[in-house]
Amino acid sequence: MIKIVIYKAKEGRIKGFKISGHSGYGIRGTDIVCSAVSALGQTAIL
């Protein structure tokens, strides 16, 4: 299971996030679901 934790400041702004785990859709290193989650997480930083 992929777990996403979002950290917020007191005023409600998002100040960070952490993504961990594995989707179980495919073998580690070839899992397209994990790849998509990683890509979206990296895009959110930009």
PQR file of N, CA, C, O and H, with PARSE charges and radii, in Angstrom:
ATOM      1  N   MET A   1       0.838  -1.173   0.000 -0.4000 1.5000
ATOM      2  CA  MET A   1       0.000   0.000   0.000 -0.0000 2.0000
ATOM      3  C   MET A   1       0.889   1.244   0.000  0.5500 1.7000
ATOM      4  O   MET A   1       1.876   1.320   0.732 -0.5500 1.4000
ATOM      5  N   ILE A   2       0.525   2.198  -0.820 -0.4000 1.5000
ATOM      6  CA  ILE A   2       1.226   3.482  -0.847 -0.0000 2.0000
ATOM      7  C   ILE A   2       0.575   4.388   0.195  0.5500 1.7000
ATOM      8  O   ILE A   2      -0.649   4.495   0.264 -0.5500 1.4000
ATOM      9  H   ILE A   2      -0.277   2.136  -1.415  0.4000 1.0000
ATOM     10  N   LYS A   3       1.406   5.031   0.997 -0.4000 1.5000
ATOM     11  CA  LYS A   3       0.905   5.930   2.041 -0.0000 2.0000
ATOM     12  C   LYS A   3       1.450   7.330   1.777  0.5500 1.7000
ATOM     13  O   LYS A   3       2.649   7.506   1.562 -0.5500 1.4000
ATOM     14  H   LYS A   3       2.400   4.944   0.941  0.4000 1.0000
ATOM     15  N   ILE A   4       0.568   8.321   1.794 -0.4000 1.5000
ATOM     16  CA  ILE A   4       0.961   9.714   1.607 -0.0000 2.0000
ATOM     17  C   ILE A   4       0.563  10.489   2.861  0.5500 1.7000
ATOM     18  O   ILE A   4      -0.600  10.486   3.265 -0.5500 1.4000
ATOM     19  H   ILE A   4      -0.407   8.178   1.969  0.4000 1.0000
ATOM     20  N   VAL A   5       1.542  11.148   3.465 -0.4000 1.5000
ATOM     21  CA  VAL A   5       1.299  11.973   4.650 -0.0000 2.0000
ATOM     22  C   VAL A   5       1.541  13.422   4.248  0.5500 1.7000
ATOM     23  O   VAL A   5       2.588  13.747   3.689 -0.5500 1.4000
ATOM     24  H   VAL A   5       2.487  11.150   3.136  0.4000 1.0000
ATOM     25  N   ILE A   6       0.580  14.288   4.529 -0.4000 1.5000
ATOM     26  CA  ILE A   6       0.688  15.709   4.199 -0.0000 2.0000
ATOM     27  C   ILE A   6       0.873  16.494   5.490  0.5500 1.7000
ATOM     28  O   ILE A   6       0.100  16.351   6.438 -0.5500 1.4000
ATOM     29  H   ILE A   6      -0.271  14.023   4.983  0.4000 1.0000
ATOM     30  N   TYR A   7       1.903  17.320   5.511 -0.4000 1.5000
ATOM     31  CA  TYR A   7       2.205  18.149   6.681 -0.0000 2.0000
ATOM     32  C   TYR A   7       1.705  19.564   6.420  0.5500 1.7000
ATOM     33  O   TYR A   7       2.016  20.167   5.393 -0.5500 1.4000
ATOM     34  H   TYR A   7       2.530  17.436   4.741  0.4000 1.0000
ATOM     35  N   LYS A   8       0.921  20.087   7.368 -0.4000 1.5000
ATOM     36  CA  LYS A   8       0.369  21.432   7.225 -0.0000 2.0000
ATOM     37  C   LYS A   8       0.888  22.343   8.327  0.5500 1.7000
ATOM     38  O   LYS A   8       1.160  21.904   9.445 -0.5500 1.4000
ATOM     39  H   LYS A   8       0.668  19.597   8.203  0.4000 1.0000
ATOM     40  N   ALA A   9       1.019  23.624   7.988 -0.4000 1.5000
ATOM     41  CA  ALA A   9       1.370  24.647   8.972 -0.0000 2.0000
ATOM     42  C   ALA A   9       0.111  24.982   9.776  0.5500 1.7000
ATOM     43  O   ALA A   9      -0.994  24.584   9.407 -0.5500 1.4000
ATOM     44  H   ALA A   9       0.798  23.981   7.080  0.4000 1.0000
ATOM     45  N   LYS A  10       0.286  25.707  10.858 -0.4000 1.5000
ATOM     46  CA  LYS A  10      -0.853  26.056  11.721 -0.0000 2.0000
ATOM     47  C   LYS A  10      -1.955  26.789  10.974  0.5500 1.7000
ATOM     48  O   LYS A  10      -3.137  26.603  11.264 -0.5500 1.4000
ATOM     49  H   LYS A  10       1.183  26.031  11.158  0.4000 1.0000
ATOM     50  N   GLU A  11      -1.568  27.628  10.004 -0.4000 1.5000
ATOM     51  CA  GLU A  11      -2.578  28.398   9.264 -0.0000 2.0000
ATOM     52  C   GLU A  11      -3.229  27.595   8.142  0.5500 1.7000
ATOM     53  O   GLU A  11      -4.077  28.122   7.422 -0.5500 1.4000
ATOM     54  H   GLU A  11      -0.608  27.778   9.768  0.4000 1.0000
ATOM     55  N   GLY A  12      -2.845  26.324   7.983 -0.4000 1.5000
ATOM     56  CA  GLY A  12      -3.499  25.461   7.007 -0.0000 2.0000
ATOM     57  C   GLY A  12      -2.741  25.240   5.713  0.5500 1.7000
ATOM     58  O   GLY A  12      -3.123  24.390   4.909 -0.5500 1.4000
ATOM     59  H   GLY A  12      -2.156  25.896   8.568  0.4000 1.0000
ATOM     60  N   ARG A  13      -1.660  26.000   5.499 -0.4000 1.5000
ATOM     61  CA  ARG A  13      -0.875  25.813   4.271 -0.0000 2.0000
ATOM     62  C   ARG A  13      -0.152  24.470   4.306  0.5500 1.7000
ATOM     63  O   ARG A  13       0.270  24.011   5.367 -0.5500 1.4000
ATOM     64  H   ARG A  13      -1.350  26.690   6.152  0.4000 1.0000
ATOM     65  N   ILE A  14      -0.014  23.850   3.148 -0.4000 1.5000
ATOM     66  CA  ILE A  14       0.769  22.619   3.064 -0.0000 2.0000
ATOM     67  C   ILE A  14       2.236  22.991   3.086  0.5500 1.7000
ATOM     68  O   ILE A  14       2.688  23.811   2.287 -0.5500 1.4000
ATOM     69  H   ILE A  14      -0.357  24.223   2.286  0.4000 1.0000
ATOM     70  N   LYS A  15       2.986  22.387   4.005 -0.4000 1.5000
ATOM     71  CA  LYS A  15       4.413  22.704   4.094 -0.0000 2.0000
ATOM     72  C   LYS A  15       5.298  21.531   3.689  0.5500 1.7000
ATOM     73  O   LYS A  15       6.517  21.677   3.595 -0.5500 1.4000
ATOM     74  H   LYS A  15       2.619  21.721   4.655  0.4000 1.0000
ATOM     75  N   GLY A  16       4.702  20.384   3.451 -0.4000 1.5000
ATOM     76  CA  GLY A  16       5.484  19.240   2.999 -0.0000 2.0000
ATOM     77  C   GLY A  16       4.643  17.984   2.906  0.5500 1.7000
ATOM     78  O   GLY A  16       3.478  17.967   3.303 -0.5500 1.4000
ATOM     79  H   GLY A  16       3.712  20.265   3.527  0.4000 1.0000
ATOM     80  N   PHE A  17       5.252  16.927   2.372 -0.4000 1.5000
ATOM     81  CA  PHE A  17       4.577  15.643   2.296 -0.0000 2.0000
ATOM     82  C   PHE A  17       5.609  14.526   2.241  0.5500 1.7000
ATOM     83  O   PHE A  17       6.776  14.754   1.923 -0.5500 1.4000
ATOM     84  H   PHE A  17       6.199  16.941   2.049  0.4000 1.0000
ATOM     85  N   LYS A  18       5.159  13.315   2.555 -0.4000 1.5000
ATOM     86  CA  LYS A  18       6.020  12.135   2.524 -0.0000 2.0000
ATOM     87  C   LYS A  18       5.247  11.016   1.840  0.5500 1.7000
ATOM     88  O   LYS A  18       4.098  10.741   2.188 -0.5500 1.4000
ATOM     89  H   LYS A  18       4.211  13.130   2.814  0.4000 1.0000
ATOM     90  N   ILE A  19       5.882  10.377   0.869 -0.4000 1.5000
ATOM     91  CA  ILE A  19       5.270   9.255   0.165 -0.0000 2.0000
ATOM     92  C   ILE A  19       6.104   8.015   0.467  0.5500 1.7000
ATOM     93  O   ILE A  19       7.327   8.039   0.333 -0.5500 1.4000
ATOM     94  H   ILE A  19       6.815  10.601   0.586  0.4000 1.0000
ATOM     95  N   SER A  20       5.444   6.934   0.875 -0.4000 1.5000
ATOM     96  CA  SER A  20       6.172   5.700   1.171 -0.0000 2.0000
ATOM     97  C   SER A  20       5.321   4.489   0.798  0.5500 1.7000
ATOM     98  O   SER A  20       4.111   4.601   0.601 -0.5500 1.4000
ATOM     99  H   SER A  20       4.450   6.915   0.984  0.4000 1.0000
ATOM    100  N   GLY A  21       5.972   3.333   0.704 -0.4000 1.5000
ATOM    101  CA  GLY A  21       5.258   2.092   0.448 -0.0000 2.0000
ATOM    102  C   GLY A  21       5.381   1.612  -0.980  0.5500 1.7000
ATOM    103  O   GLY A  21       6.183   2.120  -1.763 -0.5500 1.4000
ATOM    104  H   GLY A  21       6.955   3.242   0.863  0.4000 1.0000
ATOM    105  N   HIS A  22       4.568   0.623  -1.300 -0.4000 1.5000
ATOM    106  CA  HIS A  22       4.583  -0.014  -2.618 -0.0000 2.0000
ATOM    107  C   HIS A  22       3.149  -0.378  -2.980  0.5500 1.7000
ATOM    108  O   HIS A  22       2.386  -0.824  -2.123 -0.5500 1.4000
ATOM    109  H   HIS A  22       3.917   0.210  -0.664  0.4000 1.0000
ATOM    110  N   SER A  23       2.781  -0.191  -4.239 -0.4000 1.5000
ATOM    111  CA  SER A  23       1.401  -0.450  -4.642 -0.0000 2.0000
ATOM    112  C   SER A  23       1.078  -1.935  -4.760  0.5500 1.7000
ATOM    113  O   SER A  23      -0.075  -2.332  -4.593 -0.5500 1.4000
ATOM    114  H   SER A  23       3.401   0.171  -4.935  0.4000 1.0000
ATOM    115  N   GLY A  24       2.078  -2.754  -5.045 -0.4000 1.5000
ATOM    116  CA  GLY A  24       1.825  -4.176  -5.219 -0.0000 2.0000
ATOM    117  C   GLY A  24       1.300  -4.537  -6.593  0.5500 1.7000
ATOM    118  O   GLY A  24       0.962  -5.695  -6.838 -0.5500 1.4000
ATOM    119  H   GLY A  24       3.015  -2.431  -5.181  0.4000 1.0000
ATOM    120  N   TYR A  25       1.224  -3.565  -7.497 -0.4000 1.5000
ATOM    121  CA  TYR A  25       0.719  -3.825  -8.844 -0.0000 2.0000
ATOM    122  C   TYR A  25       1.710  -4.645  -9.662  0.5500 1.7000
ATOM    123  O   TYR A  25       1.313  -5.498 -10.457 -0.5500 1.4000
ATOM    124  H   TYR A  25       1.498  -2.624  -7.297  0.4000 1.0000
ATOM    125  N   GLY A  26       2.994  -4.385  -9.466 -0.4000 1.5000
ATOM    126  CA  GLY A  26       4.028  -5.102 -10.210 -0.0000 2.0000
ATOM    127  C   GLY A  26       5.264  -5.299  -9.350  0.5500 1.7000
ATOM    128  O   GLY A  26       5.293  -4.929  -8.176 -0.5500 1.4000
ATOM    129  H   GLY A  26       3.316  -3.692  -8.821  0.4000 1.0000
ATOM    130  N   ILE A  27       6.279  -5.886  -9.955 -0.4000 1.5000
ATOM    131  CA  ILE A  27       7.545  -6.121  -9.263 -0.0000 2.0000
ATOM    132  C   ILE A  27       8.229  -4.781  -9.008  0.5500 1.7000
ATOM    133  O   ILE A  27       8.156  -3.871  -9.833 -0.5500 1.4000
ATOM    134  H   ILE A  27       6.256  -6.187 -10.909  0.4000 1.0000
ATOM    135  N   ARG A  28       8.903  -4.666  -7.841 -0.4000 1.5000
ATOM    136  CA  ARG A  28       9.644  -3.435  -7.534 -0.0000 2.0000
ATOM    137  C   ARG A  28      10.595  -3.107  -8.678  0.5500 1.7000
ATOM    138  O   ARG A  28      11.299  -3.975  -9.194 -0.5500 1.4000
ATOM    139  H   ARG A  28       8.963  -5.406  -7.170  0.4000 1.0000
ATOM    140  N   GLY A  29      10.597  -1.842  -9.060 -0.4000 1.5000
ATOM    141  CA  GLY A  29      11.445  -1.388 -10.162 -0.0000 2.0000
ATOM    142  C   GLY A  29      10.742  -1.393 -11.507  0.5500 1.7000
ATOM    143  O   GLY A  29      11.235  -0.792 -12.462 -0.5500 1.4000
ATOM    144  H   GLY A  29      10.025  -1.137  -8.641  0.4000 1.0000
ATOM    145  N   THR A  30       9.593  -2.064 -11.600 -0.4000 1.5000
ATOM    146  CA  THR A  30       8.843  -2.098 -12.860 -0.0000 2.0000
ATOM    147  C   THR A  30       7.366  -1.777 -12.661  0.5500 1.7000
ATOM    148  O   THR A  30       6.572  -1.940 -13.587 -0.5500 1.4000
ATOM    149  H   THR A  30       9.193  -2.552 -10.825  0.4000 1.0000
ATOM    150  N   ASP A  31       6.989  -1.328 -11.480 -0.4000 1.5000
ATOM    151  CA  ASP A  31       5.593  -1.072 -11.123 -0.0000 2.0000
ATOM    152  C   ASP A  31       5.150   0.285 -11.672  0.5500 1.7000
ATOM    153  O   ASP A  31       5.654   1.325 -11.247 -0.5500 1.4000
ATOM    154  H   ASP A  31       7.634  -1.195 -10.727  0.4000 1.0000
ATOM    155  N   ILE A  32       4.200   0.272 -12.623 -0.4000 1.5000
ATOM    156  CA  ILE A  32       3.775   1.531 -13.252 -0.0000 2.0000
ATOM    157  C   ILE A  32       2.964   2.417 -12.306  0.5500 1.7000
ATOM    158  O   ILE A  32       2.957   3.637 -12.467 -0.5500 1.4000
ATOM    159  H   ILE A  32       3.791  -0.573 -12.968  0.4000 1.0000
ATOM    160  N   VAL A  33       2.285   1.830 -11.330 -0.4000 1.5000
ATOM    161  CA  VAL A  33       1.523   2.628 -10.365 -0.0000 2.0000
ATOM    162  C   VAL A  33       2.488   3.396  -9.464  0.5500 1.7000
ATOM    163  O   VAL A  33       2.303   4.590  -9.230 -0.5500 1.4000
ATOM    164  H   VAL A  33       2.290   0.838 -11.199  0.4000 1.0000
ATOM    165  N   CYS A  34       3.514   2.714  -8.961 -0.4000 1.5000
ATOM    166  CA  CYS A  34       4.523   3.391  -8.137 -0.0000 2.0000
ATOM    167  C   CYS A  34       5.230   4.479  -8.942  0.5500 1.7000
ATOM    168  O   CYS A  34       5.527   5.557  -8.426 -0.5500 1.4000
ATOM    169  H   CYS A  34       3.663   1.744  -9.151  0.4000 1.0000
ATOM    170  N   SER A  35       5.493   4.180 -10.211 -0.4000 1.5000
ATOM    171  CA  SER A  35       6.140   5.160 -11.080 -0.0000 2.0000
ATOM    172  C   SER A  35       5.282   6.413 -11.225  0.5500 1.7000
ATOM    173  O   SER A  35       5.796   7.530 -11.172 -0.5500 1.4000
ATOM    174  H   SER A  35       5.252   3.305 -10.630  0.4000 1.0000
ATOM    175  N   ALA A  36       3.985   6.231 -11.406 -0.4000 1.5000
ATOM    176  CA  ALA A  36       3.075   7.371 -11.553 -0.0000 2.0000
ATOM    177  C   ALA A  36       3.006   8.195 -10.269  0.5500 1.7000
ATOM    178  O   ALA A  36       3.009   9.425 -10.320 -0.5500 1.4000
ATOM    179  H   ALA A  36       3.567   5.323 -11.449  0.4000 1.0000
ATOM    180  N   VAL A  37       2.943   7.527  -9.128 -0.4000 1.5000
ATOM    181  CA  VAL A  37       2.896   8.239  -7.847 -0.0000 2.0000
ATOM    182  C   VAL A  37       4.184   9.031  -7.641  0.5500 1.7000
ATOM    183  O   VAL A  37       4.145  10.173  -7.184 -0.5500 1.4000
ATOM    184  H   VAL A  37       2.940   6.528  -9.086  0.4000 1.0000
ATOM    185  N   SER A  38       5.319   8.431  -7.976 -0.4000 1.5000
ATOM    186  CA  SER A  38       6.606   9.128  -7.859 -0.0000 2.0000
ATOM    187  C   SER A  38       6.650  10.357  -8.761  0.5500 1.7000
ATOM    188  O   SER A  38       7.104  11.423  -8.345 -0.5500 1.4000
ATOM    189  H   SER A  38       5.351   7.503  -8.347  0.4000 1.0000
ATOM    190  N   ALA A  39       6.177  10.206  -9.995 -0.4000 1.5000
ATOM    191  CA  ALA A  39       6.178  11.325 -10.939 -0.0000 2.0000
ATOM    192  C   ALA A  39       5.291  12.464 -10.435  0.5500 1.7000
ATOM    193  O   ALA A  39       5.672  13.631 -10.532 -0.5500 1.4000
ATOM    194  H   ALA A  39       5.808   9.340 -10.333  0.4000 1.0000
ATOM    195  N   LEU A  40       4.125  12.143  -9.904 -0.4000 1.5000
ATOM    196  CA  LEU A  40       3.228  13.180  -9.388 -0.0000 2.0000
ATOM    197  C   LEU A  40       3.808  13.858  -8.152  0.5500 1.7000
ATOM    198  O   LEU A  40       3.663  15.068  -7.981 -0.5500 1.4000
ATOM    199  H   LEU A  40       3.816  11.196  -9.825  0.4000 1.0000
ATOM    200  N   GLY A  41       4.457  13.092  -7.298 -0.4000 1.5000
ATOM    201  CA  GLY A  41       5.101  13.672  -6.119 -0.0000 2.0000
ATOM    202  C   GLY A  41       6.215  14.630  -6.501  0.5500 1.7000
ATOM    203  O   GLY A  41       6.348  15.703  -5.914 -0.5500 1.4000
ATOM    204  H   GLY A  41       4.575  12.109  -7.437  0.4000 1.0000
ATOM    205  N   GLN A  42       7.019  14.239  -7.488 -0.4000 1.5000
ATOM    206  CA  GLN A  42       8.104  15.111  -7.942 -0.0000 2.0000
ATOM    207  C   GLN A  42       7.557  16.354  -8.638  0.5500 1.7000
ATOM    208  O   GLN A  42       8.125  17.438  -8.504 -0.5500 1.4000
ATOM    209  H   GLN A  42       6.911  13.367  -7.965  0.4000 1.0000
ATOM    210  N   THR A  43       6.464  16.208  -9.379 -0.4000 1.5000
ATOM    211  CA  THR A  43       5.839  17.354 -10.045 -0.0000 2.0000
ATOM    212  C   THR A  43       5.279  18.337  -9.019  0.5500 1.7000
ATOM    213  O   THR A  43       5.334  19.548  -9.232 -0.5500 1.4000
ATOM    214  H   THR A  43       6.003  15.327  -9.489  0.4000 1.0000
ATOM    215  N   ALA A  44       4.749  17.837  -7.924 -0.4000 1.5000
ATOM    216  CA  ALA A  44       4.197  18.707  -6.877 -0.0000 2.0000
ATOM    217  C   ALA A  44       5.266  19.612  -6.283  0.5500 1.7000
ATOM    218  O   ALA A  44       4.973  20.732  -5.864 -0.5500 1.4000
ATOM    219  H   ALA A  44       4.704  16.853  -7.751  0.4000 1.0000
ATOM    220  N   ILE A  45       6.506  19.130  -6.244 -0.4000 1.5000
ATOM    221  CA  ILE A  45       7.601  19.932  -5.699 -0.0000 2.0000
ATOM    222  C   ILE A  45       7.938  21.095  -6.621  0.5500 1.7000
ATOM    223  O   ILE A  45       8.298  22.177  -6.159 -0.5500 1.4000
ATOM    224  H   ILE A  45       6.744  18.221  -6.584  0.4000 1.0000
ATOM    225  N   LEU A  46       7.820  20.870  -7.926 -0.4000 1.5000
ATOM    226  CA  LEU A  46       8.154  21.923  -8.890 -0.0000 2.0000
ATOM    227  C   LEU A  46       7.166  23.051  -8.795  0.5500 1.7000
ATOM    228  O   LEU A  46       7.279  24.034  -9.527 -0.5500 1.4000
ATOM    229  H   LEU A  46       7.527  19.991  -8.302  0.4000 1.0000
TER
END
